[in-house]
Amino acid sequence: MRVGLVLAVLVGLLATLLGAGWAALPQIVARVLEMQHLHNNPGWQRLQIGAEMAGGGAAGAEAMADALKAVATARVVGPPGSASRSQWAGLLDDLGRGASEYLSPTRGFGLGPALHAEHEVAEGFRYLAHITRIALELHVEASPRFVRFVSPTLKLIGDNPDALYFISVVDPARRYNVSGCRNGDVYFSIAVQGPSDGGGFQRVLVDLNDEAIRTDPRGCFSVVLSPTRPSGLPEGAAWLELPPTALTVITRQYYQTTPPAQLNPAVLASHHLDIAEWPAPAPPREPRGEGLDGVLARRFAAAAEFVRAHTVNMPLPDPTTAPPFFSLRPNRIGAPTKWAREKEGMGAVDIAYGAGRFVLGPTEALLIRGRVPPCRFTNVVLWNRFLQTFDYASPGTVGPVSLNGGQLQLQADRRFTIVLGHSDPLGPRNQTEGERAGATAASFLWTEGRSTGTIFFRFVLPETEVEPLQTELVQAADVLAALAQSSL
């Protein structure tokens, strides 16, 4: 590269020394290309190849002269401006704001003991990396196109090991067909999301669950999304309105499997979901004559808006605005409550949620007791400050950081006890008969050694009210005794 730059400078100097200026540069390039004794020079070879690709002869020399002018100008005053370059710079600026303004003590991040603060900010940078990945994947390529919203290494807005989420950008003026096949999920829904005042937490506008979606003998389905109900729907297809403010469509599929869906090869291999414009490809989505520069400029701007929505535009922490299902007192779980469509956030209207923060000392554990009502699905997960699950994918962990209904130890009356702690007290050991009975009736959740985090419960389509979840803070050494007492 340095040889080529030197050659470009020499050519420019030669033009100046000859008094010809830039206007004579094409003739000078042509003369340099005739200097066969330079054929072993890498810079001369690149110059020759470029000229040949531009048509050779005078046209090739002209093209390479223009290229040399552009290189020299860029070295002095920088590259030429363009719409896509400008929007890309804006995206980088917003990523910088995410690091400096969002991951800041002014937002409540990085406070407390030094080790805790350092760890929290580091997790924040990983969150920012995840935000960037999904922003680019969702917005830079053409839509409609389903993007896997979360995975074991891509976590956002309260992810879930037991579910597959897919998202696509939509244009509310167009029509789409969402098609796919059920593959052992216990719940499936499609929701159209729109803008809200809650930063990245879009509002549910309309939705359908599997009770309103017909499947064929293979378990396959079709859902048409459009501003108004069209005539001539595909046979068996359901319809969902696209309101004028629609931004995205999100699908949810929940599984009660072991291992959880996000780690289950059978679930992932058999999953099929697609979104396409219907009934036939519409006119080009990009305005005619806009060019790739304008197209990418708009897409980079959308990606930047996504980054801002999930960082600096997120509402400032305010305990008074917490949803009713979220307990503001540590080591308590809010009363499980079904999500309301008019609420801001990415919740699903078929689900009752219950949540709260745990705060545990090195020798403490938290007992959580409740009852799973008849429902399609239930699970409990642990999140960090950025609503990301703890690491459920790494092998060799002390215990699970999430449990679904198939993994919970349920009694005959569907009651359960969860032990949340830094170490597992339920394994084989010298236990009394009462302790063994209590231990086998409980399930363990691992804190990863963290002193604090969020506990989050889901109950999908509960047939009855979800009973309040009871908690008890105990010493870890007293867990077995407490379980034995409660099993009497």
Salt bridges, closest charged atoms under 4 A:
ASP94 OD1 - ARG97 NH1 3.80
ASP94 OD2 - ARG308 NH1 2.67
GLU101 OE2 - ARG97 NE 3.12
GLU120 OE2 - HIS116 NE2 3.81
GLU120 OE2 - ARG385 NH1 3.11
GLU123 OE2 - HIS119 NE2 3.79
GLU123 OE2 - ARG126 NH2 3.55
GLU123 OE2 - ARG450 NH2 2.65
GLU137 OE2 - ARG145 NH1 3.31
ASP171 OD2 - ARG174 NE 3.47
ASP185 OD1 - ARG182 NE 2.57
ASP207 OD1 - ARG341 NH2 2.38
ASP210 OD2 - ARG182 NH2 3.45
ASP210 OD1 - ARG376 NH2 2.68
GLU211 OE2 - ARG376 NH2 3.63
ASP216 OD2 - ARG218 NH2 3.17
GLU277 OE1 - ARG174 NH1 3.33
GLU286 OE1 - ARG298 NH2 2.19
GLU286 OE2 - ARG299 NH2 2.60
GLU290 OE2 - ARG298 NE 2.78
GLU305 OE1 - ARG308 NH2 2.60
GLU344 OE2 - ARG203 NH2 3.23
ASP413 OD2 - ARG415 NE 3.46
GLU448 OE1 - ARG450 NE 2.93
GLU467 OE1 - ARG415 NH1 3.04
GLU472 OE1 - ARG369 NH1 2.98
